[in-house]
Amino acid sequence: MKRILLIEDDEELAELTAAGLSDHGFDVEWTSNGHEGLNKARSVQPDAIIVDRMLPGLDGLGIIRALRNEEIQTPVLVLSGLSKVEDRVRGLRSGGDDYLTKPFALIELVARIEALLRRPADTRQTSLQVGALELDLIERTAKRNDREIDLLPREFRLLEYMMRRSEQLLTREMLLRDVWHYNFVPDTNLLNVHMGRLRHKVDRPGETPMIYNIRGAGFILRETAGRTAVAPMRALSH
């Protein structure tokens, strides 16, 4: 059972959140004070932390900065009523791994925590690069060489997932589970529609293709054209 440390001074919200997380199989420890929360983060060694931005004693960003200065890399999700872009950027640049604005749906909070817990320990990056393709995880921007790529939020998450796993075959099941958080494979062309839009944006006419469809298997993001990943080139389509 994964242990979650919840640092939230709104008692009613904390009780509802803790109960919901417990229903999804998490062991939740709750505190309402910033200083106490920081001490618990050090001592109980949670698998993930959910911290309110505004707290008595020590605010959420202060807690995160203190942990990162001590090289404690526990994944942290920031909860806040502040929803402006600059507020989200400040939360992430302070060392937070994710940022969720209030009010929020419990199912989304659970999905985000599950995603944080699936990440390898060495993925605390602010940017990703695969060949000419670059992704800024803070500003949420993408470009290929000097060309800006305008991505919708779901497209950004899909591309981030693929870039973290470049040269790997990504099945439909993996993509629907980890990007859409489905626990089953729905009978829908949802993935094909999004992937088609993403490929159109990433691979423009005249550019070397980077996203390939392995027919009947899944998709691959490749840094270099012409390399064989898991199937012969005749099985690839673009």
N, C-alpha and C positions, 0 to 999 in steps of 0.2 A: 504494500500500500504506500503510495507516494504521499509525503508530508508537505503540506502547504502552510506557509506562515502568512496570515492575513493581518495587515496593519491598517485599521480603519476605525475612525473615531465616531462614526455614525452607528450607534448600537443597533438600531432596527435593521439598517442595511447590512451590517456585519452578520447579524443572526441569520438573515435570509440567505446571504451569500454562503456562509459556513454550512448551513443546512443543505443548500443546493449542491455544494461541492462534495459534501459527505454522501449524499444520495448517488453521486457519480463515482464513488469509491475512493475519495481522497480523505486522508487524515488531516484535519484542519486545526491549527493552533491560532488563536486570535488574541490580539492586543490592541488597545486603542491609543497608546501613547508612543510618540516617535522615539524617545530615548529607550524605552523598554523594548520597542520593536527592534531597534538596532542591536541591543544586547541579546535578544532571542535569535536574531538572524545569525549572530556569532556562535551562540551556544547550542541551539537545537539542531543546527545543520539541516534546514529544510531542503526539499528538492526544488522548490520554487517559492517565490515571494510575490504577494499581491500587496501593493502599498498605495495608500491614498496620497494624493499630491499635497493636500493641506492637512497638517496634523499639529496637535499641541506639543510643545516641547522641541521637537525637531521635525521639519517637514520631510515629505517623501523623497525629494531630490537630495536633501542632505544625507538621508540614510543611504541612498544609492552611492553617492560620492564617497562616503566613509567606507562602505564595503569594497568599492573598487580600489580605493587607495590602499586597502589592506589585502588586495589581490584575492578577494572573495568573489568568485564569478558565478554565484547562484543566479539563475535566471530571474529577472524581476519584471513584473507587469505593473505599470502605473495606472491607477484609477484617478480620474479627475473630471471636475465639471468644466474645466477650461478646454475649449475645443478648437481654438485658433491654431493655424499651422505653426506659428512660432512657439506656441505652448507645447505642441507635440514634439517639435524639433528639440526644444530645450530639455524635455524629459528624456529623449533618446540620447542626446549628447551628454547628459549627466551620467549615462551608463545603463539606462533602462533598456530592456530588450523588446518591450511592446508597450503600447499606450492605448487605453480604452476610455472613452468619454462616458460620463454619466448623463442620463440614465442608460443602462445597458441591459441586454437580454442575457439571462444566466447561461443559456445554451452557447452564446457567443463567447462568454468568459471561459466556460469549460473548454470549448474548442481551442481557444488561444493558449490556455494553460497546457493542454495536451500537445499542441504544436511546439511550445517551448520545451517541453520535456522530451520531445523526440529529437531535438536538435543535438548534434554532437557538441561536445564541450568546447571545441576550438572554433566555433562559428560566430564568435563575437566580432564581426567585421562591420565596417561602415560602408564598404563598397565591394563589389564583385567585378571581376573581369575575366572574360573568356575570349581570347583573340582580340578582335577589334570591338567587341561588345562590352560596354561598361554599364554598371548599375550602381547608382548612389542610393544606399539604403536609408540615409537620413533625409535627404531632400526628395526621395522617391522619384528620381528622374533616371532616364535611360538614354544612351546614345551609342551609335555605331560609327567609329572613327569620329568625324566632326558633325555627324548628322544626328539631330535630336529625334528621339522616338517618343511620340505621344501615346502613353499607355493608360488604359482604364485600370482601376484598382485590381480587378481580377486578373487582367492580363499581366500586371506587374507581379502579382504573387505567383502566377504560373511561370513567368520568365525567371524569377528569382529561384524557384524550385528547380527548374531545369539547369540554370547556371551552376547551382551548388552541386549538380550531379552530371556535369558535362561528360560526354563520351559514354554515358551509361544508357542502356535501354530502359525507358520509363513506360511501363504498361498503363493501359487505361485504368486498371484497378488502383495502381499506385497514385496516379494523378487525381482521380476522383476521391480517393480516400484522404490524401494529404493536402490537396488544394481546396477541394470542395467539402471535405469532412463527411463524405458519405461512407456508411458502413456496409454498403451493398453497391452493386453496379446497376444503375438505373437504365431502363430501356429508353435512351434519349440520345440525341445528337449534340447535346450541350457541349461536350468536350471538343467535338469536331468543329463546331462553330467558333469557339474561342481560339482553338489552335489555328484555324484557318486565318482568323483576323491577326493573330500574333505573328504568324509566318509572313503574312503580307506586309506587316510593319517592319519586321526585322530584316527580311530578305527582299530588298527592292530590286527592280530590274537592273541588270548589269553587275550586281554584287554576287560574290561567291555564296551559295546557300549555306546556312548554318543549321537550320532546323529540318530534320528529315523524318519522314513517315516510314516506319518499318511495317509493311503491310501485314495485317493480321497479328501484329505483336505490340506495337506502341510507337514511341517517338524518341529521337535522339537529338540533342544539341551538340554540334561538333565545332571544335575550334578550327580544324583544318579539313578542307574538302579532300575527298579521295581516300580517306582512311577507312578501313574496315573495322567496325565495332563488334557486332554480334551476328551480322548477316552479310552475304555477298552483295556487291553493289547492284546487281541486277534486281535485288529484292527491295531496293530503296526507291522511294519516290519523293518528289518535291513539288 
